[in-house]
Amino acid sequence: MRVKRVAWICILLLLIETASAVPLLPAEFSGSVTIGGSPAPAGTVITARIGDRDCGSLTLTTAGVYGGDSTFDTRLLVCGGDDDAGKTITFFVDGVKAAGTAVYTPGTSVRLDITVTSGTAFSADVTAGPAPLTVRFTDESTGDPRSWSWTFGDGGTSAEQNPVHTYGVPGNYTVALSVDGGKAVCTRPGFIRVTPILFGDATGDGRVDQADTLLVLKQVVGLAEMPAPDTDQFRKTDVHPNGVIEIGDALFIAQYNVGLRDPWFERPG
């Protein structure tokens, strides 16, 4: 009897040891994935990480969607160790950290929409002025991009990282920067505003400030000479365009100086 009891104990210990060696079931994830508000293109790689260890990855075959709800859809499988249950999973889209996290719960299937703000960004040394307007653009993208594609809104393009572009025709131009073959795109509508002349520059000193407002007020009350009609100086001053220099022009210039008018002296937005 003692031998049988020892044998059963050995069998139980073996079963316990075997059970503890069974790996945890993976957690499954599926849903949508967007970059900067647009569907992530096919070929985008989603990576799941627990701590500093990658625990699963999936390459998109359909733009904007990973995994699926059908039985045989390929989902993002996150495989953790025995001590990972309950830990936080972070997600990366082509190496860029996504917003939101999940808790590693083995054996579950979860819908999780993954979003990342575009790693693409840019600035310019000047965004408004009279034609011809030369603008120096600066790439501010994150993620160490390797290629750049600019469109300047007037038909001009560039593959340089930090291009210089001259706008010769008045207008409002949308500028877009795409990096690494379109994996991330930043588009800024109406980013560059080019006027035919420097509207509001009543003094003719190359800038628009309160001195221009004061001069127009003096012109209206007869303390300063009015510019001759059909001249650039008249057109610069007649920012409330009605063919007459009046108090409305002074008001518009004052509003421009406090941000209530754009370079075309329209209400911004």
C-alpha positions in Angstrom: 0.0 0.0 0.0 2.8 2.4 0.8 4.4 1.7 -2.5 1.1 2.5 -4.3 0.7 5.7 -2.3 4.2 6.9 -3.2 3.5 6.0 -6.9 0.3 8.1 -6.9 2.2 11.0 -5.3 4.8 10.8 -8.0 2.2 10.8 -10.7 0.4 13.8 -9.2 3.7 15.7 -8.9 4.5 14.8 -12.5 1.1 16.1 -13.7 1.5 19.3 -11.7 4.9 19.9 -13.2 3.7 19.1 -16.7 0.7 21.5 -16.2 2.9 24.3 -15.1 5.1 23.9 -18.2 2.1 24.5 -20.5 2.6 28.0 -22.0 -0.1 30.6 -21.5 -2.6 31.1 -24.3 -2.0 34.2 -26.3 -4.2 37.2 -26.2 -5.7 38.1 -29.6 -6.3 41.6 -30.9 -8.1 42.9 -34.0 -9.6 46.3 -35.1 -8.7 49.4 -37.1 -5.4 51.2 -37.3 -5.0 54.8 -38.3 -2.1 57.1 -38.8 -2.8 60.8 -38.4 -6.5 60.1 -38.9 -6.0 58.2 -42.1 -6.1 54.4 -42.6 -2.7 52.9 -42.2 -1.5 51.5 -45.6 -1.0 47.9 -46.3 2.5 46.8 -45.3 2.3 48.7 -42.0 3.7 46.6 -39.1 1.9 46.6 -35.7 4.1 45.5 -32.8 3.0 44.6 -29.3 5.4 45.0 -26.4 5.3 44.1 -22.7 7.9 46.0 -20.8 10.9 46.2 -23.1 10.2 42.9 -24.9 8.3 42.5 -28.2 5.6 39.9 -27.8 3.9 39.9 -31.1 3.6 41.6 -34.5 1.4 41.6 -37.5 1.8 43.2 -41.0 -1.3 44.8 -42.5 -2.6 43.2 -45.7 -5.6 45.6 -45.9 -5.3 49.3 -45.4 -6.7 50.4 -42.0 -7.6 47.0 -40.7 -5.8 44.3 -38.7 -7.2 41.0 -37.7 -10.9 40.5 -38.1 -14.0 39.0 -36.6 -14.2 35.8 -38.6 -12.9 32.5 -37.2 -10.0 32.2 -39.6 -8.9 35.8 -39.7 -5.3 36.3 -38.7 -5.2 38.4 -35.6 -2.4 40.0 -33.7 -1.3 37.4 -31.2 0.4 38.6 -28.0 2.3 35.9 -26.2 3.6 36.6 -22.7 5.4 34.6 -20.0 4.0 33.1 -16.8 4.5 36.4 -14.9 3.2 38.7 -17.6 -0.5 38.2 -16.9 -2.0 41.5 -15.8 0.8 43.6 -17.2 0.4 46.5 -19.7 0.7 45.9 -23.4 1.9 48.9 -25.5 1.5 49.0 -29.3 3.7 50.4 -32.0 2.8 51.2 -35.6 5.9 51.1 -37.8 7.9 51.9 -34.7 5.8 54.8 -33.5 4.0 54.4 -30.2 0.3 54.2 -30.5 -2.2 55.9 -28.2 -3.9 53.6 -25.7 -2.8 50.3 -24.1 -4.2 47.0 -23.1 -3.8 44.5 -20.2 -2.3 41.1 -21.1 -5.1 38.6 -20.3 -4.2 35.2 -21.7 -6.8 33.5 -23.8 -8.9 36.5 -24.6 -9.9 38.0 -27.9 -10.2 41.8 -27.9 -11.2 44.4 -30.4 -8.8 47.3 -30.1 -8.7 50.3 -32.5 -5.1 51.5 -32.7 -4.3 55.1 -33.5 -1.1 57.0 -33.8 -0.6 60.7 -34.5 1.4 61.2 -37.7 5.1 61.2 -37.1 5.3 63.7 -39.9 5.5 67.4 -39.2 7.1 70.5 -40.7 7.4 74.3 -40.2 8.3 77.3 -42.3 10.3 80.4 -41.7 7.4 82.6 -43.1 3.8 81.6 -43.9 2.4 84.9 -45.3 3.6 87.8 -47.4 3.5 89.4 -50.8 4.5 87.7 -54.0 7.2 86.6 -54.8 7.4 84.9 -51.4 10.3 82.6 -50.7 9.7 80.1 -48.0 12.2 77.8 -46.2 10.5 74.6 -45.1 11.9 72.5 -42.2 11.1 68.8 -41.7 10.3 68.1 -38.1 9.3 64.5 -38.5 10.0 61.8 -35.9 11.0 58.2 -36.4 14.1 58.9 -38.5 12.5 59.0 -42.0 14.7 58.2 -45.0 12.8 59.9 -47.8 10.7 62.9 -48.3 8.1 64.1 -50.8 6.8 67.6 -50.7 3.9 69.2 -52.6 3.6 73.0 -52.2 0.1 73.6 -53.5 1.1 75.5 -56.6 2.3 72.5 -58.6 5.8 72.6 -57.2 7.3 69.5 -55.5 10.6 68.5 -53.8 12.3 65.4 -52.5 14.7 67.4 -50.3 14.4 67.1 -46.5 14.4 70.9 -46.0 13.5 72.6 -49.3 13.2 76.2 -50.3 10.3 77.2 -52.5 9.2 80.5 -54.0 5.6 81.3 -54.6 5.2 83.7 -57.6 1.4 84.0 -57.8 -0.9 85.3 -55.0 -3.1 82.7 -53.4 -3.6 80.4 -50.4 -1.6 77.2 -50.7 -2.0 73.8 -49.0 1.4 72.1 -48.3 1.8 68.4 -47.7 4.8 66.3 -46.6 4.9 62.6 -47.1 7.8 60.5 -45.6 9.1 57.0 -46.4 6.9 56.4 -49.4 3.7 57.6 -47.9 3.7 55.7 -44.6 3.1 59.0 -42.8 1.7 62.3 -44.2 1.2 65.7 -42.8 -1.1 68.1 -44.8 -1.7 71.7 -43.8 -4.5 73.4 -45.7 -4.0 77.1 -46.5 -0.6 77.0 -44.8 1.0 79.6 -47.1 -0.9 82.8 -47.9 0.5 84.9 -50.6 -0.9 88.4 -51.4 -0.2 90.6 -54.4 1.1 93.4 -52.2 1.6 93.8 -48.5 -1.9 94.8 -47.5 -2.1 97.2 -44.6 1.4 98.7 -45.1 0.1 102.2 -45.2 3.4 103.7 -44.2 5.3 101.7 -46.8 8.0 100.5 -44.4 7.6 96.8 -45.2 5.6 95.8 -42.2 2.1 96.1 -40.8 1.8 97.6 -37.3 -0.1 100.2 -35.3 1.8 103.0 -37.1 -0.2 102.1 -40.2 -3.4 102.4 -38.2 -2.4 105.8 -36.9 -1.4 107.1 -40.4 -4.8 106.0 -41.9 -6.6 107.9 -39.1 -4.5 111.0 -39.8 -5.4 110.7 -43.5 -9.1 110.3 -42.8 -9.1 113.5 -40.7 -6.9 115.5 -43.1 -3.7 115.5 -41.0 -1.8 113.4 -43.6 -1.9 113.2 -47.4 -3.9 110.5 -49.0 -2.1 108.2 -51.5 -3.1 108.7 -55.1 -5.7 106.3 -56.5 -4.7 103.5 -58.7 -1.3 103.2 -57.0 0.1 100.2 -55.0 0.2 102.4 -51.9 -3.5 103.1 -52.3 -4.3 99.4 -52.7 -2.1 98.6 -49.6 -4.2 101.1 -47.6 -7.7 100.3 -48.9 -7.9 97.0 -47.0 -11.6 97.5 -46.5 -11.9 97.4 -50.3 -14.4 100.0 -51.5 -12.2 102.4 -53.5 -12.1 104.9 -50.6 -9.6 105.3 -47.7 -11.8 105.7 -44.6 -12.1 104.8 -40.9 -12.9 101.2 -41.9 -9.4 100.7 -43.2 -7.9 101.9 -40.0 -10.2 99.5 -38.1 -9.3 96.6 -40.3 -5.5 97.2 -39.9 -6.0 97.5 -36.1 -7.9 94.2 -36.1 -5.1 92.6 -38.2 -2.6 93.6 -35.5 -4.5 91.8 -32.8 -5.1 88.6 -34.9 -8.7 89.3 -36.0 -7.8 89.5 -39.7 -5.6 87.3 -41.9 -3.1 88.6 -44.5 -5.9 89.0 -47.0 -7.8 91.0 -44.3 -10.4 88.4 -44.1 -11.7 86.9 -40.8 -9.4 83.9 -40.0 -11.0 80.5 -40.1 
